[in-house]
Amino acid sequence: MIKLFLSLIYSFGKIGIISLGGGNSMLKLLEYEAVTYRHWVSPEEFVSMLGASFLFPGLTAVKLSALIG
């Protein structure tokens, strides 16, 4: 449990430091980290989470990160 928590902090912290330009520029980095590299979610789940995050107001990347986490 602790190992998973630390990997979440590391992954999303790395994305926050690397990405410039706001929430929408983070989407590809989030997709790579969660789907391709870490295999936390499937590509179909990622697309459905992304669609659900557009329904509510606020930053898309923040809502998507909360759904993945």
BELLIN-V840202 format. One line per field, one symbol per residue. phi: phi as a letter, one per 40 degrees, with the letter a starting at -180 (. if undefined). psi: psi as a letter, one per 40 degrees, with the letter a starting at -180 (. if undefined). burial: + if it has 24 or more other C-alpha atoms within 12 Angstrom, else -. Layout:
phi->???
psi->???
burial->???
//
This chain:
phi->.ccccccccccccccccccbhhccccccccccccccccfcbcdccccccccccccbchccccccccccc
psi->ddddddddddddddddddiieaddeedddddddddddefdiidddddddddddediiahddddddddd.
burial->----------++--+----------++-+++-++-----++----+--++--+------++++++--+-
//
